[in-house]
Amino acid sequence: MKVVVVGGSGHIGTFLVPRLVRAGHEVVTISRGQRSSYVDDPAWAQVRHVVADREAEDRDGTFPGRVAAERADVVVDLICFTLESAKALVERLRGETGHLLHCGSIWRAGPSVRLPITEENGEPPLGEYGIAKDAIARMLKAEHRLVTTSLHPGHIVGPGWHPIGPLGNLDPGVWRRLSAGEPLDVPGIGAEFLHHVHADDVAQAFEAAIARRDAAAGQDFSVVAPSALNVRGFAQIGASWFGQQARLRTVSWEEFRRGTEAEAAQASWEHLSRNHYFSIDKARTLLGYAPRYQPEEAVLESVRWLVHHDRLEVARPLTV
């Protein structure tokens, strides 16, 4: 089949595009062309790349036509963030393509009430990003003239970029303190969950949804690791990679904000207040989804890459 991947050089596309090539598909990527994939793979030599600015072309209404002109059997949209953009693409692809797959987010669900969260029991979303992703998923599920599927990854992890850390933010200082055995302030008691997923496991789910189109048609799927980590457990595991014990100090959110850079503190609140832990039963049953990575394995791979490429300052070397 001919598969068009919009945003193919990003986190998921880095692993999805080579998978599709190896599966025998003709693959076209559409991206701004500002960077290469995070991981080298000889399969990229067989991919045709189209350079386009999605945001600019959405504004002038030309992007859906660009995608439709490829006459693809499958379109995988990894970088759609507004309902208007999603609707425009759906309307243009009717009759032009066989299957549209959209990358959503677990933030389509708001702060948890019941765990694990399923595709049916998530609370209403919070914030512009989560509200938009939920609206897109609902619109796609209601679409009857084009086969659609939405997949909703957790916190995507992989080599080449910083993972969401034990405090629910991207502050690299957290890893330095854990590696040094220094005290780490934790807001609350550290029982909140973070649900990561390796980028290649997300790619696996997209590939499976393409291969099992009938099972995936009209469906939405949570795509995460088989388990989730809470804050204190994540910190303990992370410290152990450097031969240390995590020294956690419980503080109030007010105190945490006083001692943390504002952007990092807000990111921690956004992640930890949601307290997300998702079920993958639906993806397992309908798609055969079988994630290879537990969350700590995925994060360790990312941390190891960052340390080895001098992208992360740590006080002690990794011992694993």
Secondary structure, DSSP 8 states (H G I E B T S, - for coil): -EEEEETTTSHHHHHHHHHHHHTT-EEEEEE--SS--SS--GGGGG-EEEE--HHHHHHHT-HHHHHHTT--SEEEES----HHHHHHHHHHHTTT-SEEEEE--GGGS-S-SSSSB-TTT-----HHHHHHHHHHHHHHHH--SSEEEEEEE-EEE-TTS----TTSS--THHHHHHHHT-EEEEETTS--EE-EEEHHHHHHHHHHHHHTHHHHTTEEEEE--SS-EEHHHHHHHHHHTTT---EEEEE-HHHHHHTS-HHHHHHHHHHHHH---B--HHHHHHH-------HHHHHHHHHHHHHHTT-S--SS----
